[in-house]
Amino acid sequence: MEIKILSRISDRKINALNVLIEIRIKDYLSIANQILTNNELQRKKVKSSKSVYSLLRNDLKSGCTIPPIFLAVRKEAVGSQKKLEEIEKITDKQIITLIEQKKLLILDGLQRTYQIIELEQELKKGRDSETLAKFLARPLRAEVFIGINKIGILYRMLTLNTGQTPMSVRHQIEILYQDYLGEHKIDGIEIIREVEGGKAIKLGKYKFSEVVDGFQSYLEKDELAIDRGSLLEDVKTLEKLSKVGQKKELFQSFVLSYHHFLSKIITLGKKWELEEDDAFFEAVPQPFALDVETLFLRSQVITGFGAAIGSLEDAEKLKDIDYLLTLIAKIKLGDTSENTFEQLLTNLETIRKTSKKIGNSQRRYFYFFFKALFNDDGDAYLNVKKAIDKAFQNYKVEFL
């Protein structure tokens, strides 16, 4: 296998070494088939206009150059604990060995790779040995990221694929953190898929889709993040992951903080629930929830929670998400369980009656609630009842 190392540049954004190589198409084909499925984040083969790909194959046949293919060697292959300074010292010979051992995945250039493979098959079927020999001998350029981690893979895939419709950040986050599905992946917590519908959602058992929505809201500081999808916002989201997520397990910290809050509010609520003959039903015939646990165990709550925590961090009103556990332990109810939660349900009933987009309005209300609860500049700091009232004041100013 003939591989030329043309240049080496350190990518300090994702803490990986970028290496430009030149490789014969013949040698690239010897590894291509085995690395096509190595990247679980990559799209599959795209069904598109036959004429477009036919044109690309004709160009390749005639010797047309194509943009470099972007490849990557995962950090695990070079040492998961290695810092960039150590990765930079890897020798050209070691890089070539990693490529020869097919410890690669494709970041960008999957469709081009499929067309190179198909052209080889066409030429073999056509028995055009001369054209085939020339094609296989031609050089191909590739950029290889050495020592890239999963977050870096996502970030580079997003920024490299700006000219096409990329996988949504929400989908990328799902793939990135799917290892947490199941029991005991996070201490005392089970995260379940939507298809496991038989399992009841309760304290310590959460839907993966809702946790992902909350986490994305945290990253983007927006309780409606699930409705957004601009490239700029996607890049900003992954930037936060690349900056913070490599230093600590951000997703785990987020889930634990929500779990601790839910546990604390249930404890403070002392198993409060509405009675079937409660006169409260006359004023609020369709309550948001019937007990304290289900009241806060909703997607509107976790997205509002995520957005508020992200905003407070951004405004430097909150040290970081891990410090939030210390604050949660200090939360006070501020009134009786009955007065506190019935007032919350009354506020949510007003929102239900007056809002055109109820779910979005409820998310906004909970954003105001958590922002008031954890902002030490306000008089509702760590006081649930006061935060409920403050949130409704802010909501009325914005919407009513």
C-alpha positions as CSV (number, residue, x, y, z in Angstrom):
1,M,0.0,0.0,0.0
2,E,1.4,3.4,-1.1
3,I,0.5,6.3,1.2
4,K,2.2,9.7,1.2
5,I,2.0,12.0,4.2
6,L,1.7,15.5,2.7
7,S,1.2,17.6,5.8
8,R,0.2,17.6,9.5
9,I,-1.8,20.3,11.3
10,S,-3.1,20.2,14.8
11,D,-6.9,20.8,15.2
12,R,-7.1,22.5,18.6
13,K,-10.9,22.8,18.4
14,I,-11.4,19.1,18.6
15,N,-8.0,18.1,20.0
16,A,-7.0,15.9,17.1
17,L,-4.2,15.8,14.5
18,N,-5.2,16.5,11.0
19,V,-3.1,14.7,8.4
20,L,-3.3,15.2,4.6
21,I,-2.4,12.1,2.7
22,E,-2.2,10.9,-0.9
23,I,-3.3,7.4,-1.6
24,R,-3.8,5.4,-4.9
25,I,-7.5,4.7,-5.6
26,K,-6.5,1.0,-5.7
27,D,-5.2,1.2,-2.1
28,Y,-8.2,3.2,-1.0
29,L,-10.5,0.6,-2.4
30,S,-8.7,-2.1,-0.5
31,I,-9.9,-0.5,2.8
32,A,-13.1,1.3,1.6
33,N,-15.5,-1.6,1.8
34,Q,-14.4,-2.5,5.3
35,I,-14.8,1.0,6.7
36,L,-18.2,2.0,5.1
37,T,-20.1,0.9,8.2
38,N,-17.6,1.9,10.9
39,N,-19.3,5.2,11.6
40,E,-22.6,4.8,13.3
41,L,-23.2,8.5,13.0
42,Q,-22.9,8.6,9.2
43,R,-25.9,8.6,6.8
44,K,-26.4,5.5,4.7
45,K,-26.1,5.4,0.9
46,V,-28.3,8.1,-0.6
47,K,-30.7,7.3,-3.3
48,S,-30.5,10.3,-5.6
49,S,-30.5,11.2,-9.3
50,K,-28.8,8.5,-11.3
51,S,-27.6,11.0,-13.8
52,V,-25.8,13.0,-11.1
53,Y,-23.8,9.9,-10.0
54,S,-23.3,8.7,-13.5
55,L,-21.7,12.1,-14.2
56,L,-19.4,11.7,-11.2
57,R,-18.4,8.2,-12.3
58,N,-17.6,9.5,-15.8
59,D,-15.5,12.3,-14.3
60,L,-13.6,9.8,-12.3
61,K,-13.1,7.6,-15.3
62,S,-11.6,10.5,-17.3
63,G,-9.2,11.4,-14.5
64,C,-11.1,14.3,-13.0
65,T,-9.9,15.2,-9.5
66,I,-12.4,15.2,-6.6
67,P,-12.4,16.9,-3.2
68,P,-10.5,15.1,-0.5
69,I,-12.3,12.5,1.5
70,F,-12.3,13.1,5.2
71,L,-11.4,10.1,7.4
72,A,-10.8,9.6,11.1
73,V,-9.0,7.4,13.5
74,R,-10.9,7.2,16.8
75,K,-9.1,8.3,20.0
76,E,-9.4,4.7,21.3
77,A,-7.1,3.5,18.6
78,V,-4.3,5.8,19.6
79,G,-5.0,5.8,23.4
80,S,-8.1,7.2,25.0
81,Q,-6.2,9.0,27.7
82,K,-3.7,10.7,25.4
83,K,-3.7,14.5,25.2
84,L,-3.2,16.4,21.9
85,E,0.5,17.0,22.8
86,E,1.0,13.2,22.8
87,I,-1.0,12.6,19.7
88,E,1.0,15.2,17.8
89,K,4.1,13.0,18.4
90,I,2.7,10.1,16.5
91,T,5.1,9.1,13.6
92,D,4.2,9.0,9.9
93,K,4.9,5.3,10.1
94,Q,2.4,4.8,12.9
95,I,-0.2,6.8,11.0
96,I,0.3,4.6,7.9
97,T,0.0,1.5,10.0
98,L,-3.3,2.7,11.5
99,I,-4.7,3.3,7.9
100,E,-3.4,-0.1,6.7
101,Q,-5.1,-1.8,9.7
102,K,-8.3,-0.1,8.6
103,K,-8.9,1.6,11.9
104,L,-10.8,4.3,10.1
105,L,-14.3,5.8,9.7
106,I,-15.6,8.2,7.0
107,L,-16.5,11.7,8.2
108,D,-17.3,13.1,4.7
109,G,-17.1,11.5,1.3
110,L,-19.3,8.4,1.9
111,Q,-21.3,9.0,-1.4
112,R,-18.0,9.6,-3.3
113,T,-16.7,6.3,-1.9
114,Y,-19.7,4.4,-3.0
115,Q,-19.3,5.8,-6.5
116,I,-15.6,4.9,-6.6
117,I,-16.5,1.3,-5.6
118,E,-19.3,1.2,-8.3
119,L,-17.0,2.5,-11.0
120,E,-14.5,-0.2,-10.3
121,Q,-17.3,-2.8,-10.6
122,E,-18.5,-1.2,-13.9
123,L,-15.0,-1.3,-15.4
124,K,-14.5,-4.9,-14.3
125,K,-17.8,-5.9,-15.9
126,G,-16.9,-4.0,-19.1
127,R,-13.6,-5.8,-19.2
128,D,-11.9,-2.5,-20.0
129,S,-8.6,-3.5,-18.4
130,E,-6.7,-0.4,-19.7
131,T,-9.1,2.1,-18.3
132,L,-9.4,0.1,-15.1
133,A,-5.6,0.1,-14.6
134,K,-5.4,3.8,-15.1
135,F,-8.3,4.5,-12.8
136,L,-6.8,2.3,-10.0
137,A,-3.4,4.0,-10.3
138,R,-4.7,7.5,-9.9
139,P,-4.0,9.3,-6.6
140,L,-6.7,10.4,-4.2
141,R,-6.3,12.9,-1.5
142,A,-7.7,12.4,2.0
143,E,-7.6,14.2,5.3
144,V,-7.4,12.0,8.3
145,F,-8.2,13.2,11.8
146,I,-6.0,11.2,14.2
147,G,-7.2,10.8,17.8
148,I,-10.7,12.2,17.4
149,N,-13.4,11.5,20.0
150,K,-17.1,11.1,19.5
151,I,-18.0,14.7,20.1
152,G,-15.3,15.8,17.7
153,I,-16.7,13.4,15.1
154,L,-20.1,15.0,15.4
155,Y,-18.7,18.5,15.3
156,R,-16.6,17.8,12.2
157,M,-19.4,16.0,10.4
158,L,-21.7,18.9,11.0
159,T,-19.3,21.5,9.7
160,L,-18.1,19.4,6.8
161,N,-21.7,18.7,5.5
162,T,-23.0,22.3,5.3
163,G,-23.9,21.8,1.6
164,Q,-26.4,19.1,2.3
165,T,-29.2,18.3,4.8
166,P,-27.3,17.0,7.8
167,M,-28.5,14.8,10.6
168,S,-30.3,16.9,13.2
169,V,-28.4,17.8,16.4
170,R,-31.1,16.1,18.4
171,H,-30.5,12.9,16.5
172,Q,-26.8,13.2,17.0
173,I,-27.3,13.7,20.7
174,E,-29.4,10.6,20.8
175,I,-26.7,8.5,19.1
176,L,-24.0,10.1,21.2
177,Y,-25.7,9.2,24.5
178,Q,-27.5,6.0,23.6
179,D,-25.0,4.1,25.8
180,Y,-26.9,5.4,28.8
181,L,-30.1,3.5,27.9
182,G,-31.0,0.9,30.4
183,E,-30.6,0.5,34.2
184,H,-27.6,1.5,36.3
185,K,-25.8,3.4,33.6
186,I,-26.3,6.5,35.8
187,D,-26.5,5.8,39.5
188,G,-30.1,5.1,40.6
189,I,-31.6,6.0,37.2
190,E,-33.1,4.0,34.3
191,I,-33.5,5.6,30.9
192,I,-35.9,3.9,28.6
193,R,-36.8,4.0,24.9
194,E,-40.2,5.1,23.6
195,V,-40.9,1.5,22.4
196,E,-40.7,0.2,26.0
197,G,-44.2,1.7,26.5
198,G,-45.1,-0.9,29.2
199,K,-42.7,0.7,31.7
200,A,-44.2,3.4,33.8
201,I,-42.4,6.8,33.9
202,K,-41.7,7.8,37.5
203,L,-38.9,9.1,39.8
204,G,-35.7,7.4,38.6
205,K,-37.2,6.1,35.4
206,Y,-37.3,8.6,32.5
207,K,-38.0,8.6,28.7
208,F,-34.8,8.9,26.6
209,S,-36.6,11.2,24.1
210,E,-37.6,13.6,26.9
211,V,-34.2,13.6,28.5
212,V,-32.6,14.4,25.2
213,D,-35.1,17.2,24.6
214,G,-34.2,18.7,28.0
215,F,-30.5,18.3,27.4
216,Q,-30.7,20.0,24.0
217,S,-32.7,22.8,25.6
218,Y,-29.8,23.1,28.2
219,L,-27.2,23.3,25.5
220,E,-29.1,25.8,23.4
221,K,-30.5,27.8,26.3
222,D,-33.9,27.5,24.6
223,E,-36.9,25.6,25.9
224,L,-38.1,25.3,22.2
225,A,-34.8,23.9,21.0
226,I,-36.6,20.8,19.6
227,D,-38.3,23.1,17.0
228,R,-35.1,24.6,15.8
229,G,-32.6,23.4,13.2
230,S,-30.5,26.2,11.8
231,L,-26.9,25.3,11.0
232,L,-25.6,28.1,13.1
233,E,-27.5,27.0,16.2
234,D,-26.4,23.4,15.6
235,V,-22.8,24.4,15.5
236,K,-23.2,26.5,18.7
237,T,-24.7,23.5,20.4
238,L,-21.9,21.2,19.5
239,E,-19.4,23.9,20.4
240,K,-20.6,23.7,23.9
241,L,-20.3,19.9,23.9
242,S,-16.8,20.1,22.5
243,K,-15.7,22.7,25.1
244,V,-17.3,21.2,28.2
245,G,-18.3,17.7,27.3
246,Q,-14.7,16.5,26.8
247,K,-13.8,17.6,30.3
248,K,-16.7,15.9,32.1
249,E,-19.7,13.8,31.3
250,L,-22.2,16.7,30.7
251,F,-25.2,14.5,29.8
252,Q,-24.9,12.5,33.0
253,S,-24.6,15.7,35.0
254,F,-27.7,17.0,33.4
255,V,-29.8,13.9,34.1
256,L,-28.6,13.7,37.7
257,S,-29.4,17.3,38.4
258,Y,-33.0,16.9,37.0
259,H,-33.3,13.6,39.0
260,H,-32.2,15.3,42.2
261,F,-34.6,18.2,41.7
262,L,-37.5,15.8,41.1
263,S,-36.6,13.8,44.2
264,K,-36.3,17.0,46.3
265,I,-39.7,18.4,45.2
266,I,-41.4,15.1,45.9
267,T,-39.9,15.0,49.3
268,L,-41.0,18.6,50.0
269,G,-44.4,17.9,48.7
270,K,-45.0,15.1,51.1
271,K,-46.9,12.9,48.6
272,W,-49.4,15.7,47.9
273,E,-52.1,14.8,45.4
274,L,-55.5,16.1,44.4
275,E,-58.5,14.2,45.9
276,E,-61.3,13.2,43.5
277,D,-63.9,15.2,45.3
278,D,-61.6,18.2,45.7
279,A,-63.4,21.5,45.2
280,F,-60.4,22.6,43.3
281,F,-61.7,20.7,40.2
282,E,-64.5,23.2,39.9
283,A,-62.0,26.0,39.1
284,V,-59.5,23.8,37.3
285,P,-61.5,21.0,35.5
286,Q,-58.5,19.8,33.5
287,P,-55.5,19.9,35.8
288,F,-52.0,19.6,34.3
289,A,-51.3,16.7,36.8
290,L,-53.0,15.1,39.8
291,D,-50.0,14.7,42.1
292,V,-46.6,16.2,42.8
293,E,-44.6,13.5,41.0
294,T,-46.4,13.7,37.7
295,L,-46.6,17.4,37.9
296,F,-42.9,17.7,37.4
297,L,-42.4,14.6,35.4
298,R,-43.3,16.1,32.1
299,S,-41.4,17.1,28.9
300,Q,-42.5,20.7,29.3
301,V,-40.8,20.7,32.7
302,I,-37.5,19.2,31.7
303,T,-37.1,21.4,28.7
304,G,-37.9,24.5,30.8
305,F,-35.4,23.2,33.4
306,G,-32.7,22.7,30.8
307,A,-33.1,26.1,29.1
308,A,-33.1,27.9,32.4
309,I,-30.0,26.2,33.7
310,G,-28.2,26.9,30.4
311,S,-29.2,30.5,30.5
312,L,-28.1,31.0,34.1
313,E,-24.7,29.4,33.4
314,D,-24.3,31.6,30.3
315,A,-25.1,34.7,32.4
316,E,-22.6,33.5,35.1
317,K,-25.4,33.3,37.6
318,L,-24.7,29.6,38.1
319,K,-21.2,28.2,38.5
320,D,-21.9,25.0,36.6
321,I,-24.4,22.2,36.4
322,D,-22.6,20.1,39.0
323,Y,-22.9,23.0,41.6
324,L,-26.7,22.8,41.0
325,L,-26.9,19.7,43.2
326,T,-25.7,21.9,46.1
327,L,-28.5,24.4,45.4
328,I,-31.2,21.8,45.0
329,A,-30.5,20.4,48.5
330,K,-31.3,23.9,49.9
331,I,-34.7,24.4,48.2
332,K,-37.6,25.2,50.4
333,L,-41.3,24.9,49.5
334,G,-42.2,28.3,50.9
335,D,-45.9,27.4,51.8
336,T,-48.1,24.4,52.4
337,S,-48.0,21.7,49.7
338,E,-51.7,22.4,48.9
339,N,-51.3,26.1,48.4
340,T,-48.0,25.7,46.5
341,F,-49.1,23.1,43.9
342,E,-52.7,24.2,43.5
343,Q,-51.3,27.7,42.7
344,L,-49.0,26.1,40.1
345,L,-51.9,24.2,38.6
346,T,-54.1,27.3,38.5
347,N,-51.3,29.2,36.6
348,L,-51.0,26.3,34.1
349,E,-54.8,26.3,33.7
350,T,-54.8,30.0,32.8
351,I,-52.1,29.2,30.3
352,R,-54.1,26.4,28.8
353,K,-57.1,28.6,28.3
354,T,-55.3,31.6,26.8
355,S,-52.5,30.1,24.8
356,K,-52.6,29.2,21.1
357,K,-49.7,26.9,21.5
358,I,-50.2,25.3,24.9
359,G,-47.1,23.1,25.0
360,N,-44.7,25.9,24.0
361,S,-46.3,28.3,26.5
362,Q,-46.0,25.7,29.3
363,R,-42.3,25.2,28.5
364,R,-41.9,29.0,28.7
365,Y,-43.6,29.2,32.0
366,F,-41.4,26.4,33.5
367,Y,-38.3,28.2,32.0
368,F,-39.4,31.3,34.0
369,F,-40.0,29.1,37.1
370,F,-36.5,27.5,37.1
371,K,-34.8,30.7,36.3
372,A,-36.4,32.4,39.3
373,L,-35.8,29.4,41.5
374,F,-32.0,29.3,40.9
375,N,-31.2,33.0,40.3
376,D,-29.6,34.3,43.5
377,D,-30.4,37.9,42.4
378,G,-34.1,37.5,42.9
379,D,-36.4,37.2,45.9
380,A,-37.7,33.8,44.7
381,Y,-34.2,32.2,45.1
382,L,-34.6,28.6,46.2
383,N,-38.2,29.2,47.2
384,V,-40.7,27.1,45.2
385,K,-43.9,29.1,46.0
386,K,-42.2,32.4,45.3
387,A,-40.7,31.0,42.0
388,I,-44.2,29.8,40.9
389,D,-45.6,33.4,41.5
390,K,-42.6,35.1,39.9
391,A,-42.8,32.9,36.8
392,F,-46.4,33.7,36.3
393,Q,-45.7,37.4,36.6
394,N,-43.0,37.1,33.9
395,Y,-45.3,35.0,31.8
396,K,-48.1,37.6,32.0
397,V,-45.8,40.4,31.0
398,E,-44.6,38.5,27.9
399,F,-47.9,36.9,26.8
400,L,-51.0,38.3,28.5
